[in-house]
Amino acid sequence: MNITHIEYGKCAVTMYRSYAAPLTGITPIPESGFTGRANRLFAVDVEVHVLGDHFEAAYTKGDNQAVVATDTMKNFILKQGLAFEGATIEGLLHFLATRFLDTYADMAGMKILGREQPFMAAQVPDSQGGLEASDRLFSRSRDDFGYAEMTVMRGAQAHEITAQRSGRLGMQLIKLTGSSFMNFPRDEHTTLPERRDRPLFIYLDVYWRYRQAANAVASDHRDYVDAQQLRDLLQVVFHEFNSLSIQHLVHAMGERIFARYPQLGELHFEAQNRLWDTAFEADDGHAKTYCDPRPPYGHIMLTVTPDDG
C-alpha cells in the first residue's frame, strides 16, 4: 500500500480573544457604511491541518516521535492568539500558520481555516439620552459570518501562501417583490407555474480569492475585502436588481463585486432556492401567508473571474 497524502490536525478550536487590534483603514464603498470594527471581542473557530511526509512513520510503524499531538495544537493556537497583533481572520490564520512552521520543523505546511463567531454589541443608554453600542456587553449572533482558509508552505527563505480563499457564509435573504421566473422549458414533468413577480427567499454563500494573496494579510487593510462590507453590497444588489432567475441575480452580484473590488481575481457563489409556498392570500392579492416548502430545493453555483482575469 502506497501513502500518497498525509495530513492531520485539530478542528473546532474556538478562540475568544478580548481587545484585539481594531480594524481600520478599510476602503469605503457606496453600498455599505462599514469602515472598520473595534474588535473588543474577536472570536474565531479555527481548524488546522498539518501537511508533510515526516509523519509517515506514525501511520506505518506507530512511531509518534514526529507527531505533534492535536491537543498541543489546540493549546498552541490559544496561546498564539494572545500574541496576535492583527485585526482580521486572514491575518490570524497566516500568523498561526507561520508560528506553527517556525516552531515545529517536521511540518512541511499548514492548511488552516477560520470561521467567525459573531457577537453583536448591545445597545445601551448614552450620556445624551440616546443609545449607543456597549463597549463591554455583547450578544452572540446566529446570523451569517465571515470565513477564511489558506495553505502556507515552508520555504527556504520565507513561508509562502500557496492557496487562499475568503467568504461570507450562511446568508438567508428574502425579497418580497422584484423577482421573476418565466420562459423556461415545459414538458409533461413540469408543474411549476411561471411567476412574473414572486417573493424570493435564498440561502447564499460567496467566496473570493485575491489576485495577490498578500492583500488578504496586509497590515494597512487598504485592499482588504471585509466580509461584512461585502455582505452589505450583496444585499444592495438584491434590493435593487429585478432578477429573472437566481442565476441572473448571482451574476449581477458578481459584476458589482468586481466593479468595487478590482483586487479580487475569482468569485464563487453557492445559492439555494428556498422560496416559500403560498398558503393563503387576501382578496386583493396583496397580503399573503406562506409556509416553508418541502425539503427539495434548487442549488445554483457560479464561479467567475474578471474580464481581464
GUMAR-291608 format. One line per 4 residues: number of its first residue (from 1); for each residue x, z negated, y negated of N, C-alpha, C. Coordinates in steps of 0.1 Angstrom, whole numbers, plus 5000, padded with zeros to 4 digits. Last residue first. Example, Ala and Ser with C-alpha at 12.3 -4.5 7.8 and 13.67 -1.06 7.14 Angstrom:
2> 5128:4929:5022:5137:4929:5011:5129:4921:5000; 5132:4922:5057:5123:4922:5045:5132:4922:5033;
! end
This chain:
309> 4909:5162:4613:4915:5154:4624:4918:5162:4636; 4896:5173:4593:4910:5175:4593:4917:5168:4604; 4870:5163:4597:4872:5177:4597:4887:5181:4598; 4873:5133:4619:4871:5140:4606:4874:5155:4607;
305> 4855:5130:4650:4867:5129:4642:4865:5136:4629; 4832:5112:4671:4835:5123:4661:4849:5120:4655; 4810:5107:4698:4824:5105:4693:4827:5116:4683; 4780:5092:4708:4786:5103:4700:4800:5098:4695;
301> 4752:5086:4728:4766:5083:4724:4771:5095:4717; 4722:5069:4736:4728:5081:4728:4742:5077:4725; 4696:5063:4757:4710:5059:4754:4717:5071:4748; 4663:5050:4760:4672:5061:4757:4686:5056:4753;
297> 4652:5028:4786:4655:5031:4772:4664:5043:4771; 4631:5009:4807:4639:5022:4805:4640:5025:4790; 4613:4985:4803:4628:4985:4803:4635:4998:4801; 4586:4991:4779:4591:4989:4793:4606:4990:4793;
293> 4587:4977:4746:4584:4987:4756:4589:4983:4770; 4570:4950:4729:4582:4956:4734:4579:4966:4745; 4543:4960:4707:4549:4951:4717:4561:4958:4722; 4525:4960:4675:4534:4966:4685:4538:4955:4695;
289> 4499:4968:4653:4506:4958:4660:4514:4965:4672; 4496:4981:4619:4496:4983:4634:4502:4970:4640; 4483:4996:4590:4487:4984:4597:4486:4986:4612; 4473:5024:4589:4485:5019:4582:4491:5006:4589;
285> 4449:5034:4598:4462:5039:4604:4474:5033:4598; 4425:5025:4590:4432:5034:4581:4445:5039:4586; 4419:5008:4610:4411:5020:4609:4418:5030:4600; 4450:4996:4626:4438:4994:4617:4431:5008:4615;
281> 4459:4996:4660:4461:4999:4646:4448:4998:4639; 4477:4982:4688:4465:4984:4681:4469:4988:4667; 4503:4989:4701:4492:4982:4708:4479:4985:4701; 4530:5010:4706:4519:5007:4697:4507:5001:4705;
277> 4562:4999:4716:4549:5005:4720:4538:5001:4710; 4593:5003:4698:4581:4995:4703:4570:5004:4707; 4623:5017:4707:4611:5019:4700:4599:5011:4706; 4650:5017:4713:4642:5005:4717:4628:5005:4710;
273> 4675:5036:4721:4662:5037:4715:4653:5026:4721; 4708:5028:4713:4698:5027:4723:4684:5028:4716; 4741:5041:4708:4728:5037:4703:4718:5037:4714; 4774:5041:4699:4765:5039:4711:4752:5033:4706;
269> 4799:5061:4685:4786:5054:4683:4780:5053:4697; 4831:5062:4672:4823:5063:4684:4811:5055:4682; 4855:5079:4652:4843:5071:4653:4836:5073:4666; 4888:5083:4639:4878:5085:4650:4867:5075:4649;
265> 4903:5078:4617:4906:5090:4625:4896:5093:4636; 4903:5065:4584:4898:5065:4598:4900:5078:4604; 4908:5068:4557:4919:5063:4566:4915:5063:4580; 4886:5075:4543:4894:5086:4548:4906:5081:4557;
261> 4858:5062:4541:4870:5057:4547:4879:5068:4552; 4836:5076:4530:4841:5064:4524:4854:5059:4528; 4834:5098:4547:4835:5100:4532:4840:5088:4525; 4831:5086:4572:4844:5093:4569:4845:5096:4554;
257> 4805:5075:4568:4817:5066:4570:4830:5074:4567; 4789:5098:4565:4791:5088:4554:4803:5079:4556; 4792:5110:4590:4796:5117:4578:4798:5107:4567; 4781:5089:4607:4795:5093:4608:4800:5100:4596;
253> 4754:5090:4599:4762:5078:4597:4777:5081:4597; 4747:5115:4608:4747:5113:4593:4755:5100:4590; 4749:5110:4635:4758:5120:4629:4758:5118:4614; 4728:5091:4638:4742:5087:4640:4752:5097:4635;
249> 4706:5108:4633:4709:5097:4625:4723:5093:4626; 4705:5128:4653:4706:5132:4639:4711:5120:4630; 4701:5110:4674:4713:5119:4674:4716:5123:4660; 4675:5102:4669:4686:5092:4668:4700:5099:4667;
245> 4659:5126:4647:4662:5120:4660:4673:5110:4658; 4656:5132:4622:4648:5139:4631:4650:5135:4645; 4656:5109:4594:4662:5115:4606:4652:5121:4615; 4661:5105:4563:4649:5109:4571:4654:5116:4583;
241> 4681:5079:4550:4681:5092:4557:4668:5094:4565; 4681:5053:4539:4679:5065:4530:4676:5078:4538; 4684:5034:4560:4673:5033:4550:4670:5046:4542; 4707:5044:4572:4694:5043:4580:4683:5042:4570;
237> 4725:5040:4551:4723:5053:4556:4709:5054:4564; 4724:5012:4549:4720:5020:4538:4717:5034:4542; 4735:5004:4574:4721:5001:4570:4716:5009:4559; 4761:5013:4572:4752:5019:4582:4737:5016:4579;
233> 4771:4996:4551:4770:5011:4549:4760:5017:4559; 4770:4972:4564:4762:4974:4552:4760:4989:4550; 4790:4976:4583:4776:4974:4588:4766:4976:4576; 4812:4978:4567:4808:4990:4574:4794:4988:4579;
229> 4814:4951:4559:4812:4961:4549:4807:4974:4555; 4819:4939:4584:4807:4936:4576:4804:4946:4566; 4843:4950:4592:4832:4953:4600:4819:4949:4592; 4865:4966:4568:4859:4953:4573:4846:4957:4580;
225> 4893:4983:4570:4879:4986:4570:4872:4973:4577; 4921:4984:4548:4914:4978:4559:4899:4980:4558; 4935:4994:4527:4929:5004:4536:4923:4998:4548; 4941:4969:4515:4935:4980:4507:4929:4990:4515;
221> 4953:4947:4528:4939:4950:4530:4933:4962:4522; 4979:4938:4528:4973:4940:4515:4958:4943:4516; 4989:4936:4554:4986:4924:4547:4978:4926:4534; 4977:4956:4581:4985:4955:4569:4980:4943:4561;
217> 4964:4962:4605:4971:4949:4604:4979:4947:4591; 4953:4987:4603:4945:4976:4608:4951:4962:4606; 4974:5003:4594:4963:4999:4585:4954:4988:4590; 4988:5009:4617:4993:4999:4608:4983:4994:4598;
213> 4976:5030:4629:4973:5017:4634:4978:5006:4625; 4964:5056:4612:4976:5049:4614:4972:5035:4617; 4937:5063:4615:4947:5073:4616:4961:5067:4619; 4919:5038:4633:4926:5043:4621:4935:5055:4624;
209> 4887:5040:4650:4902:5040:4651:4908:5044:4638; 4857:5022:4656:4865:5031:4648:4880:5029:4651; 4823:5019:4668:4838:5017:4670:4845:5026:4661; 4791:5005:4669:4800:5015:4664:4814:5010:4664;
205> 4760:5000:4684:4774:4996:4683:4782:5008:4677; 4726:4993:4681:4737:5001:4677:4750:4994:4677; 4692:4997:4689:4704:4989:4691:4716:4998:4688; 4664:5005:4669:4676:5009:4676:4685:4997:4678;
201> 4632:5016:4662:4640:5004:4665:4652:5008:4674; 4612:5032:4640:4624:5034:4649:4632:5022:4650; 4579:5044:4635:4589:5033:4634:4601:5036:4643; 4575:5079:4626:4574:5068:4635:4583:5056:4631;
197> 4561:5109:4620:4566:5097:4613:4564:5085:4622; 4556:5127:4640:4561:5132:4627:4566:5121:4618; 4562:5129:4673:4560:5119:4662:4565:5124:4649; 4547:5141:4703:4556:5143:4691:4552:5133:4680;
193> 4544:5120:4732:4539:5128:4721:4549:5130:4710; 4556:5122:4765:4559:5117:4752:4553:5126:4741; 4554:5135:4789:4542:5128:4784:4544:5122:4770; 4567:5160:4809:4567:5154:4796:4554:5148:4792;
189> 4566:5174:4833:4571:5160:4833:4570:5153:4820; 4559:5200:4827:4550:5192:4835:4554:5177:4836; 4574:5201:4794:4571:5207:4807:4561:5198:4815; 4589:5208:4763:4578:5202:4771:4576:5209:4784;
185> 4617:5202:4741:4610:5209:4752:4600:5201:4759; 4608:5191:4707:4616:5190:4719:4609:5197:4731; 4595:5189:4683:4600:5202:4687:4610:5201:4699; 4604:5156:4670:4595:5167:4673:4602:5179:4678;
181> 4604:5126:4656:4610:5132:4668:4600:5143:4672; 4614:5107:4626:4605:5116:4634:4612:5120:4647; 4613:5083:4600:4620:5088:4612:4610:5097:4620; 4599:5069:4581:4611:5078:4577:4619:5083:4588;
177> 4593:5034:4586:4588:5048:4584:4600:5056:4579; 4606:5011:4595:4591:5013:4597:4586:5027:4595; 4633:5005:4614:4629:5012:4602:4614:5016:4604; 4653:4980:4627:4640:4986:4627:4637:4992:4614;
173> 4683:4972:4645:4677:4977:4632:4664:4984:4635; 4708:4954:4656:4694:4957:4660:4687:4960:4647; 4742:4954:4666:4732:4956:4656:4719:4960:4662; 4763:4950:4684:4751:4942:4685:4741:4943:4674;
169> 4794:4953:4666:4786:4954:4678:4773:4945:4677; 4818:4972:4651:4807:4963:4648:4797:4964:4659; 4854:4975:4657:4840:4978:4658:4831:4968:4652; 4885:4991:4665:4878:4980:4659:4863:4984:4660;
165> 4914:4997:4684:4900:5001:4681:4893:4989:4675; 4945:5011:4695:4938:5002:4686:4924:5007:4684; 4977:5013:4711:4962:5016:4711:4955:5006:4702; 5002:5005:4705:5000:5018:4712:4986:5022:4713;
161> 5022:4989:4684:5008:4991:4687:5006:5005:4693; 5053:4977:4695:5046:4988:4689:5031:4987:4693; 5081:4956:4685:5069:4958:4693:5060:4968:4686; 5114:4968:4679:5102:4962:4675:5090:4965:4684;
157> 5136:4977:4695:5138:4971:4682:5126:4963:4677; 5124:4983:4720:5138:4979:4719:5141:4971:4706; 5091:4968:4725:5101:4979:4721:5115:4974:4720; 5062:4961:4743:5075:4957:4739:5084:4969:4736;
153> 5030:4970:4729:5040:4971:4740:5054:4967:4734; 4997:4962:4726:5010:4961:4719:5021:4961:4730; 4965:4973:4721:4976:4971:4731:4989:4972:4723; 4934:4958:4709:4947:4966:4707:4956:4963:4719;
149> 4902:4954:4693:4911:4954:4705:4923:4962:4702; 4875:4937:4678:4887:4945:4677:4894:4944:4691; 4845:4932:4660:4852:4933:4672:4865:4941:4670; 4818:4914:4644:4829:4922:4644:4837:4922:4657;
145> 4782:4914:4652:4795:4907:4650:4807:4918:4650; 4747:4905:4648:4758:4914:4651:4771:4908:4647; 4736:4871:4653:4735:4884:4648:4746:4893:4653; 4735:4844:4656:4734:4852:4668:4732:4867:4665;
141> 4755:4821:4638:4746:4832:4638:4746:4839:4652; 4756:4786:4631:4760:4797:4640:4750:4808:4639; 4761:4775:4598:4751:4777:4609:4756:4789:4617; 4780:4751:4580:4778:4764:4585:4769:4764:4597;
137> 4793:4733:4553:4783:4734:4563:4780:4748:4567; 4812:4736:4533:4815:4728:4544:4805:4728:4555; 4805:4749:4510:4819:4751:4514:4823:4743:4526; 4774:4767:4509:4781:4755:4511:4796:4758:4514;
133> 4764:4789:4483:4769:4788:4497:4777:4775:4498; 4737:4777:4462:4750:4783:4464:4754:4781:4479; 4710:4775:4439:4715:4774:4452:4728:4781:4453; 4703:4757:4409:4701:4768:4418:4706:4765:4432;
129> 4711:4737:4392:4697:4736:4397:4693:4748:4406; 4738:4737:4387:4729:4743:4377:4714:4743:4381; 4752:4728:4408:4751:4719:4397:4742:4724:4386; 4733:4738:4438:4745:4738:4429:4742:4729:4417;
125> 4721:4730:4471:4719:4730:4456:4733:4730:4449; 4729:4754:4497:4728:4741:4492:4727:4741:4477; 4729:4774:4525:4725:4774:4511:4722:4759:4507; 4756:4775:4548:4743:4771:4545:4741:4772:4530;
121> 4774:4803:4560:4774:4792:4551:4760:4788:4548; 4774:4813:4594:4770:4816:4580:4769:4803:4572; 4795:4825:4618:4789:4813:4613:4786:4816:4598; 4802:4846:4646:4798:4845:4632:4791:4831:4629;
117> 4829:4853:4661:4818:4843:4664:4813:4840:4650; 4843:4884:4670:4839:4875:4660:4828:4866:4665; 4864:4890:4696:4850:4891:4692:4847:4880:4682; 4893:4907:4706:4887:4896:4698:4873:4899:4694;
113> 4919:4914:4730:4906:4917:4724:4901:4905:4716; 4948:4930:4741:4942:4918:4736:4930:4922:4728; 4975:4936:4762:4962:4941:4758:4953:4930:4754; 5009:4936:4759:4997:4928:4759:4985:4937:4755;
109> 5039:4941:4779:5030:4944:4768:5018:4935:4769; 5057:4930:4796:5060:4943:4790:5051:4947:4779; 5069:4898:4801:5057:4906:4797:5062:4919:4790; 5092:4884:4804:5087:4892:4815:5075:4901:4812;
105> 5097:4868:4782:5105:4881:4783:5099:4890:4794; 5078:4853:4760:5078:4855:4774:5084:4869:4777; 5080:4854:4732:5082:4841:4739:5084:4843:4754; 5074:4878:4722:5087:4872:4717:5090:4860:4726;
101> 5049:4883:4733:5061:4891:4738:5074:4885:4733; 5034:4863:4719:5035:4863:4734:5047:4871:4738; 5037:4872:4693:5042:4859:4697:5044:4858:4712; 5023:4897:4695:5038:4897:4691:5044:4883:4695;
97> 4997:4888:4701:5005:4897:4710:5020:4896:4707; 4991:4873:4677:4992:4867:4690:5000:4875:4700; 4992:4893:4657:5001:4881:4656:5003:4875:4670; 4972:4910:4666:4986:4915:4665:4996:4904:4665;
93> 4950:4893:4664:4954:4899:4677:4968:4904:4677; 4950:4887:4636:4952:4877:4646:4956:4883:4659; 4945:4913:4625:4957:4906:4622:4960:4895:4632; 4919:4917:4635:4930:4926:4639:4944:4919:4637;
89> 4905:4897:4622:4906:4896:4636:4918:4905:4641; 4922:4885:4592:4914:4894:4599:4915:4892:4614; 4941:4870:4578:4927:4868:4574:4917:4877:4582; 4972:4851:4586:4964:4862:4582:4949:4859:4580;
85> 4987:4831:4597:4985:4831:4582:4977:4843:4577; 4987:4810:4625:4983:4823:4619:4981:4822:4604; 4991:4785:4636:5002:4791:4628:4998:4804:4621; 4968:4782:4650:4970:4773:4639:4981:4778:4630;
81> 4971:4801:4670:4960:4803:4660:4962:4794:4648; 4990:4790:4685:4994:4800:4676:4984:4803:4666; 4974:4772:4699:4984:4767:4691:4989:4777:4681; 4956:4789:4712:4951:4779:4703:4962:4774:4694;
77> 4974:4805:4728:4965:4811:4718:4961:4801:4708; 4985:4785:4744:4994:4792:4735:4986:4799:4724; 4964:4777:4760:4970:4767:4751:4978:4774:4740; 4959:4801:4774:4949:4795:4766:4955:4786:4755;
73> 4984:4803:4788:4980:4814:4778:4969:4808:4768; 4982:4782:4805:4992:4782:4795:4989:4792:4784; 4961:4792:4821:4959:4780:4813:4969:4778:4802; 4975:4813:4833:4965:4816:4823:4960:4804:4815;
69> 5010:4809:4836:4997:4805:4840:4987:4808:4829; 5031:4835:4840:5027:4826:4830:5013:4822:4834; 5052:4843:4866:5038:4843:4862:5036:4832:4852; 5076:4844:4878:5075:4851:4866:5061:4850:4859;
65> 5072:4828:4901:5083:4824:4892:5082:4832:4878; 5055:4831:4922:5049:4829:4909:5059:4826:4898; 5051:4849:4950:5061:4843:4942:5057:4843:4928; 5036:4862:4969:5031:4849:4964:5041:4842:4956;
61> 5043:4888:4974:5050:4877:4981:5045:4863:4978; 5027:4905:4960:5032:4909:4973:5038:4898:4981; 5019:4892:4936:5009:4899:4944:5014:4901:4959; 5043:4883:4926:5032:4873:4928:5021:4879:4937;
57> 5059:4905:4924:5062:4896:4935:5050:4886:4937; 5049:4918:4901:5046:4923:4914:5048:4913:4925; 5055:4911:4875:5047:4902:4882:5043:4907:4896; 5069:4931:4863:5077:4919:4867:5068:4909:4875;
53> 5054:4951:4853:5058:4952:4867:5065:4940:4872; 5028:4945:4829:5042:4946:4833:5044:4945:4848; 5006:4928:4807:5010:4940:4813:5024:4939:4818; 4980:4905:4803:4994:4907:4803:4997:4920:4811;
49> 4953:4902:4782:4957:4907:4795:4972:4911:4794; 4930:4880:4766:4943:4886:4767:4946:4891:4781; 4905:4874:4742:4907:4878:4756:4921:4885:4757; 4888:4852:4720:4900:4860:4724:4901:4862:4739;
45> 4865:4848:4696:4866:4847:4711:4877:4857:4715; 4869:4832:4666:4871:4844:4673:4872:4840:4688; 4863:4821:4633:4860:4818:4647:4861:4831:4655; 4870:4804:4606:4874:4817:4612:4873:4815:4627;
41> 4859:4790:4578:4857:4788:4593:4860:4802:4599; 4868:4799:4554:4869:4784:4557:4867:4781:4572; 4868:4825:4545:4875:4822:4558:4877:4807:4560; 4858:4838:4523:4867:4826:4521:4874:4822:4534;
37> 4860:4874:4521:4854:4862:4525:4864:4850:4524; 4852:4906:4504:4860:4896:4510:4853:4884:4515; 4833:4922:4494:4846:4924:4489:4856:4914:4495; 4801:4936:4497:4812:4928:4504:4825:4932:4498;
33> 4780:4951:4489:4786:4941:4479:4797:4933:4485; 4778:4985:4497:4780:4971:4501:4785:4963:4490; 4778:5012:4490:4768:5007:4499:4768:4992:4502; 4800:5018:4474:4787:5017:4468:4777:5011:4477;
29> 4829:4996:4482:4821:5009:4484:4807:5007:4478; 4861:4982:4474:4847:4982:4474:4841:4996:4476; 4888:4972:4494:4883:4982:4485:4868:4983:4485; 4899:4939:4495:4891:4949:4501:4886:4959:4491;
25> 4913:4917:4485:4919:4930:4484:4911:4941:4490; 4910:4890:4510:4909:4896:4497:4915:4910:4496; 4901:4864:4529:4902:4878:4530:4900:4884:4516; 4920:4833:4530:4909:4841:4526:4912:4856:4527;
21> 4934:4819:4559:4937:4826:4547:4924:4834:4543; 4914:4792:4573:4923:4803:4574:4925:4810:4560; 4899:4767:4576:4908:4770:4565:4919:4781:4568; 4898:4763:4612:4894:4760:4598:4904:4763:4588;
17> 4891:4782:4640:4901:4778:4630:4895:4775:4617; 4882:4782:4671:4875:4779:4658:4886:4773:4649; 4884:4803:4697:4892:4796:4688:4884:4794:4675; 4877:4808:4731:4871:4807:4718:4879:4798:4708;
13> 4885:4827:4755:4893:4817:4747:4887:4816:4733; 4875:4846:4773:4867:4836:4767:4874:4824:4761; 4902:4851:4797:4891:4855:4790:4884:4843:4783; 4935:4859:4805:4926:4848:4802:4915:4854:4793;
9> 4952:4880:4830:4951:4873:4817:4940:4862:4817; 4969:4909:4842:4962:4896:4844:4961:4889:4831; 4978:4939:4858:4975:4931:4846:4967:4919:4850; 4994:4967:4871:4993:4953:4872:4988:4947:4858;
5> 4992:4996:4891:4989:4990:4878:4988:4975:4880; 4999:5004:4916:5000:5014:4906:4998:5008:4892; 5013:4996:4947:5008:4990:4934:5010:5000:4923; 5006:5009:4978:5014:5010:4966:5006:5004:4954;
1> 5008:5000:5012:5000:5000:5000:5009:5000:4988;
! end
